[in-house]
Amino acid sequence: MESGTGKIIAAFLAGAAAGASLGLLLAPDKGEETRQKLKETFDELGEKAQEAYKKAQDAYEKLTQQQQTEKKKA
């Protein structure tokens, strides 16, 4: 994966996690409810991160294959 794309995805996910955490921590819920919400939020973020990584990896592989095909034609 191109390093710029990886950095963008990592920055986005870090920002989303920080925002979600602060939002939940500042919410007026009981401790147990807040912990459960945090767990659910991080589980969802983990799933989204895996999906984003897979999409980026697939796009990279597709681009690499296209470049190899173009080189063979040249």
Buried (B, 14 or more C-beta within 10 A) or exposed (E): EEEEBBEEBEEEBEEBBEEBBEEBEEEEEEEEEBEEBBEEBBEEBEEEBEEBBEEBEEEBEEEEEEEEEEEEEE
